[in-house]
Amino acid sequence: MTLRSVFARLAPVLLAALGSACGDAESKSRLEVERDDGGAATSVTATWTYRSSEVDVDLTLTTDYTGMDCVTTARLWVNDATSTADTYRLDPTECSVLALTEQGDIVLRESPTGHDWSTETLSVDTGEERLELGPWTSGDTVAVTYRFTLNAPPCGNDCDCPALRRRAGVQESVLPLGRRCN
């Protein structure tokens, strides 16, 4: 077997491997519901993953319905090609402020959308350092388009001010997520 024939056999395999390494981004999501013995939801978790040649992102939103308190937490893990991975966490937040329902709806400030957001693809804009879910348009007689955005724009004094934004048509609701300073 000549070198040329070996290369001819390997070339399609090598090109396929290179194409997948530089290929399109991949996004996956899932919804998990834990229930007690009576069938009531005790914990609901939505997970979104995004993989590309530029950045890998894992976003997890969990609402715990156990006991008298209902709290929501979140974890965002970002690993870009040029630096070490960063992990951000949302401290336990009352469900009246932010909640994930067992149907997958993200309820911000007690305003449901009526949509299973765990089925949406996570969109990542590395240039703007922004994550988005949506848009999704309701099928109501008065259709409303919803979108969730998570980003951390600069807010002075070498600080970033991360926030979760929900747009419902022209209305916007913002949940500030603290202040991070260098």
N, C-alpha and C positions, 0 to 999 in steps of 0.2 A: 504494500500500500504506500503510495507516494504521499509526501507532505501536502501536496495540493488536494488530493482526495480526502485526507484527514480534515483539512481546513474546510473543504466543501461540505463535509458532514457536520462539522461543529458550528459553522457559520450561522445557520438558522437558530441553533440553541443559544449561542452567544448574543445574537441580536435580540432574541426574545427576552433574555435576562437583562440586557442593557435597557431595553424598552420598558420593562416593568420597574426598573430602578428609577427611571426618570419620568415615569408615567404620570397619569392624572392622580389627583388626590382621592383618597378613599375615606368615606365617612360611614360610621355605623352607630346604631342606637338601640337601646332596649329599656324595658320597663319591668321592674320586679316588685311584686306585692307580697309581703309576709302577712299571714293571718293568724289570729288566736284560735283556740279550740272552738269558739263559737262562730268563726267565719268572718269576724270583723277585722279590717285592716289594722295592723299594728305598725307597719313600716312600709313606705313606698319609696323606691329608688329609681331614678331615671339616669342612664349613663349614655353619654355621647362621646365617640372617639373620632378623631380626625388624623389621618396620616398622609403626609406628602414628603417630597424631597426637601422642602424648606423647614417644616415644623411638624411635630407630633403634639396633639392636644387630647387630654382626657378631662371631661367635665362630668361631675357627679352631683346630683341634687337629691337629698334624702329628707323626707318628712317622717318623723316618728310620732305616732298617735297613741303612745302608751301612757298610762296613768292619767292624771288630771291635766298635765301639760301637753301641748302639741307644739313641737319645735321643728324647724327646718335648718339643715346644715348643707354646706356645699364645699366641694373641693375641686380646684382647677389645677391641672398639671400641664406645664408647657415646656417642651424641649425643642429648641431650635438648633439648627446646624452649627451655629457659631458660638454658643455658650452652654453653660451647664443648665440642667433642668431647674425650673422654678415651680414651687407649689404654693398656691394661695388657698386660704380657707375662709369660709363664712362662719362666724361664731353662731351658736344656736340662736335662732331668730324666731319669735312668736309667729304662729301660723296666721294670725290676723294681719301680719305684714307680708309674709311669703309662705306659700304652701304648695305642695305637689299632691294632687288627688290620685286616688287609685285608678282613675280613668286617664291619667297622664296630663291633666290640665295644670298649667302653672298659674297659680292664683296670686296676683300681686295686689296688696292692699284690699283684700276681700273682693276683688273684681275678676270673676272667672271669664275665660274666653270660650269655653265649650269645646275645646279641641285637645286631642291627645298629642302633646308636643314631643313625646318620646318617639314618635314616628317621623319627626322632621329631621332633615339633614343639617348637621352643624356646618356653618359656613365660616371660614377663617380668612380674614384679610390681614396678612402679615405687615403690609405697608402702613395700614392705619391702626394695627394692633387691636383688632376688633373681632369679636365672635358674634355670630347671629344665628337665630332660629327664625325661620319664616322667610318670606311673608306667607301667611295663610289667611284666606278670605272666608268669612262665615257665609253660610247658605241662607241666612235669614232674609226676610223681605227687605230689610235695610241692611245690605251687606256691609260688613266692617272688615278691613284688612288689618291683621295683627302682625307684629314683629317684636321679638325680644333681642336686645343688643347688650353685650357686656364689653366694656372697654374702660381704659384708665387714662383719660386725657390729663395733660399737665395742668396744674392749678396754682402755680407760683411757688417761689422759694425752693426750687429743685424738688418739688413734690408732684405726685400723681394722685388723682382722686377717682378711684374705680367706682363704677356705678352700673346697676342693672336698669335698663330702660325698657319700658313696654309701650309701644305705639299702638293705639287702637284708632285707626283713621287718622284724624289730626290731633287727637288727644294723646298726651304723653304722661306717663307716671314714672318717676325716678326713685330708685332705692339706692341712696349713697352707701358705699361699702367701706367707709373709713378713708384714711389719708396715708399714703406711703411716701416717705421722704428719704432721700439719699444721705 
